[in-house]
Amino acid sequence: MTTVGILGGGQLARMLALSGASLGLRFQVMDTAADACAGQFAPLLVGDYRDEAALAEFAGKVDVATFDFENVPAESAHWLAGRVPVFPNPAALALTQDRLAEKTLFRQLDIPVPDFADVATRAQLDAAVARIGTPCILKTRRLGYDGKGQFRIKSLADVDAAWDALGAQAETVGLILEGFVAFQRELSVVAVRGRDGEFRAWPLTENWHVDGVLSASLAPARVDASLHATALSHARAIAERLGYVGVFALELFCRDGELLANELAPRVHNSGHWTIEGAETSQFQNHLRAVLGLPLGDTAVRGVVGMLNWIGAMPDAAPVLSAVGGHWHDYGKQSRDGRKVGHATLRADEAEALAQRLADVGEALGRQAQVAPVVARLREA
Ligand code: AMP
């Protein structure tokens, strides 16, 4: 009996555990919160990731360890890797924790990125804004997620406010200034690399964010084949350079037909949730197969798939449960503003059928605005 350890016990760990049940796996989750929602399906060890005694207890219970959370301290991942196999490797995890290191790597691999600059002082911020120009975005290098730790600088008049908001973090987590990309689309590649180096990617996904948080996804993204191939080759180049094992997501902006890399998430990703019902093999199943050294599954999409995120509180389940091709996911979390509490996936064999199903669900739930961009994309000529 193999036990997979997961650092981080949120919905990603929960969906990994649910998927791994069919492989006969056991799980051990570790989280700092006693009510972490993966704990409803797997034994949960509550502890701080920096606590060696807790990590040692975790290591003693698992055959292999992975993450549902990229901000596990890199030193903790290294420490653990001295005791059990850890995938993805701690060096890859550490690199993706730092936006500056990540963008520097993308550039080394000839992957276009938004213009960026390291910012350690107020003077460097002024110089960076002068060079990059406005609009631009000041971000923390580390520990930011879902649009948190970011300040948009629309004009020079905003620089003071940006420094007031984030300047104190220049010495702790570091800051990076990025040029604002006036993109037409946000895309992501969700991909997997096995222990033997085999690489597979699901079809490109288009994503819509509201207030920096993912709101809806559509797969396959309706982009031309050459863009699709370029995105996948970027993902492959990064995975190979990092010796990456497991699932990851590469987030991209598409501006005037050009792809710019935003960030890499070293884990299963919200923009890949559609793969549970919409692909032959889900991202969760393939992540487990990768970290265990098992053969990877087919990543082909089954028709056309839309995913809607539920943020803050769960809506009424009935319209999705009764929809043809409708699938419901409630993460078993308490409602809280801004929190990801669940999602729905809608699947159809062709675009217009999916557009109609999404429009119907949006109407029934009073969420027309959430489904509108996806429906519009599906109905474009
Ligand atoms: P991030 O935490 O970097 O993924 O940013 C969250 C969201 O903010 C992204 O999905 C974009 O919608 C937006 N965003 C982040 N960086 C930029 C940028 N350089 N230009 C335009 N929009 C951005």
Residues whose N, C-alpha, C, O or C-beta is under 5 A from the ligand:
A	BS01	AMP	P114 Y145 D146 G147 E178 G179 F180 V181 H209 G212
